[in-house]
Amino acid sequence: MSVLSVSMSASHSFGKMPTSYIYLLPKLGVQGDAHCGTSPSSNPRQVHLIDSSLFSSLSKPSSKSPSYQLSPGSLGENITTSNLDLLSLGEGTRLHFGDDEGHAVVRISGIRQPRKRLDEWPEGLLERCAKKGKKIGVYATVEKEGYVQPGSAVYVESPKHFKPLGYV
């Protein structure tokens, strides 16, 4: 389990641009991102994560929709993971990015609700993601500041009591 890509955008655009690293700020989100600190500190949507398996899944056409060639950041996520089934994690699961003393930590808050804005690019994506059953990623809050970069290992710390993810 590792970080495939990290992305951010200083403007409120749909997608985000991949970058060499991001810096996570507790109770705020991704430093320099348009969404950083724009909501109360209780905002459960500080960081958006998607596993790269979503891109693979959507690259195959279905009987009612075309294939979608997506890349990290194109769905607005800040962190794209590899080999980590984010949707199977419980609410409150902590993700540690790296194992050094200064590593960043986020806490999973819930599933990203597919919204109409997904239909702005490309056509039919909202319907396809909704039918895939909650396959649009998860949101998290920042618990411990630090850098996250491609190649960082991701360590999962499960909560004592499992609670399935809901939409946030």
SVG drawing of the C-alpha trace seen along z (x, -y; Angstrom):
<svg xmlns="http://www.w3.org/2000/svg" viewBox="-27 -30 39 34">
<polyline fill="none" stroke="black" stroke-width="0.4" points="0.0,0.0 1.5,-3.3 0.8,-6.7 0.7,-6.8 0.2,-10.5 -0.6,-13.7 -2.5,-16.7 -3.7,-20.1 -5.2,-23.2 -5.1,-26.8 -8.4,-27.5 -11.8,-25.9 -11.5,-23.8 -12.9,-20.3 -9.6,-18.5 -6.3,-19.0 -2.8,-19.0 -0.3,-16.3 2.7,-17.7 5.8,-16.3 4.4,-16.6 1.6,-18.1 1.8,-19.3 -1.2,-18.5 -2.3,-20.9 -4.3,-19.7 -8.0,-20.9 -7.4,-22.6 -6.4,-20.3 -3.8,-20.5 -1.7,-23.7 -2.1,-25.8 -5.2,-24.0 -8.3,-26.1 -10.3,-24.1 -7.7,-24.5 -9.2,-26.2 -12.3,-27.4 -14.7,-25.6 -14.9,-25.2 -12.2,-23.0 -14.9,-20.3 -15.0,-20.0 -14.9,-16.2 -13.8,-16.9 -10.2,-18.2 -8.5,-15.6 -10.0,-13.6 -8.5,-10.1 -9.1,-7.7 -7.4,-4.4 -6.1,-4.0 -8.3,-0.9 -11.1,-3.3 -9.4,-4.5 -8.8,-1.0 -12.5,-0.1 -13.7,-3.2 -11.3,-2.6 -13.4,0.4 -16.6,-0.5 -20.0,0.7 -23.1,1.5 -24.5,-2.0 -21.4,-4.2 -18.0,-4.7 -14.7,-4.1 -13.1,-7.0 -9.4,-7.7 -8.7,-9.2 -5.5,-10.1 -4.5,-11.0 -6.1,-14.3 -8.7,-14.3 -11.5,-13.6 -10.4,-16.3 -8.6,-14.0 -5.6,-15.1 -4.1,-11.7 -4.2,-8.7 -3.3,-5.4 -2.2,-2.1 -3.4,1.3 -5.5,-0.2 -9.2,0.6 -10.2,-2.7 -13.9,-1.9 -13.6,1.2 -12.0,-0.8 -14.1,-1.8 -14.9,-5.3 -12.1,-6.6 -9.4,-4.5 -6.1,-6.3 -3.8,-6.4 -0.1,-7.0 2.0,-8.3 5.5,-7.0 7.1,-5.8 9.4,-8.6 8.8,-10.8 7.4,-13.6 4.9,-11.6 1.4,-12.9 -1.7,-11.2 -5.3,-11.4 -8.5,-9.9 -11.1,-8.6 -14.4,-10.4 -16.6,-8.9 -17.4,-8.3 -17.4,-11.0 -21.0,-11.5 -21.1,-11.6 -22.4,-15.0 -23.8,-16.5 -20.5,-18.4 -19.1,-15.0 -21.3,-15.4 -19.4,-18.5 -16.6,-16.2 -16.9,-13.8 -20.6,-13.1 -22.1,-10.2 -19.4,-9.9 -21.8,-10.6 -24.2,-7.8 -21.4,-5.4 -19.8,-6.1 -23.1,-6.0 -23.8,-2.5 -20.4,-1.3 -21.6,-1.6 -19.8,-4.3 -16.7,-4.2 -15.7,-7.8 -13.3,-7.8 -13.2,-8.9 -12.7,-12.0 -10.5,-12.4 -9.5,-14.9 -5.9,-15.8 -4.7,-14.7 -1.0,-15.2 0.8,-17.6 3.4,-16.5 4.4,-15.9 2.9,-13.3 4.6,-12.4 4.4,-9.7 6.0,-6.5 5.2,-7.0 4.2,-3.8 0.7,-3.9 0.1,-2.2 -3.5,-1.5 -4.4,-1.8 -7.9,-0.4 -10.2,-1.7 -11.1,0.5 -14.7,0.8 -15.5,1.1 -18.2,-1.3 -19.0,-1.2 -18.4,-4.3 -21.3,-6.6 -21.5,-9.6 -20.1,-12.9"/>
</svg>
